[in-house]
Amino acid sequence: MKLPWLIGLLIFAVGFFIGTEFTNTYNSQEKSFANALRPSITQMASFGLDQNDNSVLMLNLLKFKDKAAYEDGRETNLSGRQAYSIYRDEVIDHLEKVGAELVIAGSINGLIIGEVDELWDVAAIVRYPSKQAMLKMIRDKDYQESEKHRSAGLEGQLNIEVSEAFFGAEDDGPT
């Protein structure tokens, strides 16, 4: 099992790549990061055009709303975290349908490296057998029904595509 390097990757990504803004000390250019609820058209097209059959890891950095807000306007007393928990419980079945799995998830407690105005609440890594499997899942009617709870609960997120290789090495693994 490759869990130790996945945990290392999660710690690295959360500690180095997160934040709304940071200054790159190597070339003094500011980098900007913004949470979003859904991918842009450009992001989705780029993701969908890649037809390789390689597995893909998705690092999810999640920020919850204080109070859930459903797009259909329904009244609710749920917090954002509670609404997302409904989605979380349902998405496990959707992942299994396409051969995907939740690898690891947990609350974000703080930063060791870097600065950010506000931390995300949760980090999770999901492994899909391919990008096409992920696209198949999100097009499924049952998934789209579950996704209403995700949208109601999330303020936004970063969803980072990660190749399953040893810290940037080619697919041949560590040397």
Secondary structure, DSSP 4 states (H G I P E B T S, - for coil): --HHHHHHHHHHHHHHH-SSEEE-TTT--EEE---BSS--HHHHHHHHH------EEEEEEEEE-SS---TT-------HHHHHHHHHHHHHHHHHHTT-EEEEEEE----SSS--SS--SEEEEEEES-HHHHHHHHH-HHHHHHHHHHHHHEEEEEEEEEESSSTT--TT---
